Amino acid sequence: MKIAILSSIAWRTPPRHYGPWEKVTSLLTEGLVERGFEVTL
């Protein structure tokens, strides 16, 4: 299964000290990759 996750290009992912949505995106992406999914961020 291929999964695409959209995130802001203005902020780094995972963020430092800001960006709750970027943090969620980062955690979700890392979890899916650990489980063997092909993820494009």
C-alpha positions in Angstrom: 0.0 0.0 0.0 1.3 3.4 -0.9 0.4 6.3 1.4 0.9 10.0 0.8 0.8 12.5 3.7 0.7 16.2 3.2 2.7 18.6 5.4 3.7 22.2 5.3 6.9 22.9 3.4 7.4 26.1 5.5 8.1 24.2 8.7 10.4 21.2 9.3 8.9 17.9 10.1 9.2 17.0 12.9 9.0 20.5 14.3 11.0 22.0 17.1 9.0 23.9 19.7 6.0 24.6 17.5 3.6 23.1 14.9 1.2 20.7 16.5 -0.1 19.5 13.1 3.5 18.9 11.8 4.2 16.8 15.0 1.1 14.7 14.3 2.2 14.3 10.7 5.6 13.2 11.8 4.4 10.7 14.3 1.9 9.2 11.9 4.5 8.9 9.1 7.1 7.3 11.4 4.6 4.8 12.8 3.4 3.8 9.3 7.0 3.3 8.1 7.8 1.2 11.1 4.9 -1.1 10.2 6.2 -1.5 6.7 4.1 0.9 4.7 5.6 2.9 1.8 4.9 6.6 2.8 5.6 9.7 0.8 5.8 12.9 2.8 
